[in-house]
């Protein structure tokens, strides 16, 4: 399941994620986006982890909802986990203001970008 780009997003930002995925795919990139690639009954954790590991780019769609989402926090953690290639590129896309809270470990990485 080799993909060029893994898009990580909160359900609140699904329109942004699918729009970005559509633009990328129309330009020849293979994209993993949950709305299209995850099916009912899929093992979310395993499939997501495999998709992140096999992608060249991890693209979090950053918003306040993203920083508060347990699922997004998990995906972000997977992108920085030991089983992910150090060649994984991170390309964040901020779609709204972000308030980084204590609950999310992502804050130290977000501060690198903003």
N, C-alpha and C positions, 0 to 999 in steps of 0.2 A: 504494500500500500504506500509506495513512495509518493510523497507530495512535496511540492516546492515550498508551500506556505501553510502553516497551521494558524488559523485565526481563533483567538481566545476572546470570548465576549460574554457579557451578562445578557440574560434574556431581554432586559430592558433595551439593550442596544442591538437587538437582532437585525433590525432594518439596516443599521450601519454595516454590520458584519456581512450580511448577504449582498448588499450593494458593493462593498469593497471586493468581496469574493467574485462577484459577477464581472467587475472591471478587470480584476487580475486574470480570471479565466478567459475573458475575451481577448486578452493580450498574451495568451499561450501558457499561463502558469497553471499548474495543478494545485488545487487548493482544498484543504480540509476545513470544513465549517460544519459545526454540529447540526445545524438545521437541515443540512443536506446529507450528511454522512452518518449520523447516528440514528438508529432505528429502534422502535420499541422492543425491549427485551435484550438489547445489546448490553454487554458488560461495559458500562461507561468508563470505569477506571482503566481497564485493560486496553480498550480500543483507543482511548484518548492518549494514554501513555505510549502506545505503539505508534500512533500518528505523530506525536511530538518527536519521538526518537527518529522517525524516518523522514522528517521534514528538514529543509534547509533553513527556513525562517520561521520564527515564532513571532506572531503579530498580535499583541494584546490590544484590544479596543478599550482604551482607558476612559473611565467615567467614574463618578462617585459610586454608582451601582456596582461597577467592577470591583472597586476596592473593598466593598462590603460583602461580596459574594463568596460563600464558602467554596463553591465549585471553581470560580475563577482563581481564588487563592491557591487551590490545589493544582490547577493547571500551571499557574505561574511557578509554583514549587517544583512541578515535574520538569519544567523547562530548565531549571537550574539544578536539577538533581544529578546524582552521580552517574546514572545510566544514560545520560544525554551527552551527545558528542559536544566537545568544546568548540566545534566549528558551527554550532547553531547560532545563527544571527538573530538578534532581537530588534524588531522594528516596531516600536510602540506608536499607536495612533490615538491621540487624545481627542475625544469628541465632546467633552464637557469639563467643567472645573472638577478638580479632585480634592477631596478632603481625606488625607491619609490618617487612619486611626491606628490605635495600638493593636487591634485584633489581627491586622494583616502583616505578615512578614515581608510582603512585597515592598513596603515603604522604602527600605534601604536601596532597592533597585530602581524604584520610580524616581528617587531623588537624583540618581545618576543622569536621568533624562531631562528633568525639569528643574 
